[in-house]
Amino acid sequence: MNMLYQLGSIQFQVAPVNIRQVSCETGSDFAAMDVMGGPRPREYVGETDERLTFSGALFPQKFGGLSGIDALQSVARAGEP
């Protein structure tokens, strides 16, 4: 079966966990500096954390796939980024 996405060691395929949408949030962080008599200038201090969101469907009675959810939960519990 063809792989759609891979997140670390977890591979998402067409079945049994079918990913329909992926979104990514990124950003930048700026620190405000105190000055007298004017607006507070901001200094770039780096990127914020990236947040990936996967949305999809799971049909465990038809295709299985609960083991994939267990694998995702195991990775989360292990504290791996």
Number of C-alpha atoms within 10 A of each C-alpha: 6 9 10 13 14 10 9 9 9 12 13 18 15 13 19 19 21 17 17 11 9 11 9 9 10 10 10 10 13 13 12 12 10 11 9 6 6 7 10 12 11 12 11 10 10 11 11 12 11 9 10 11 9 13 11 10 11 17 13 13 9 9 11 13 16 15 11 16 11 11 13 14 11 12 14 11 9 8 7 8 6
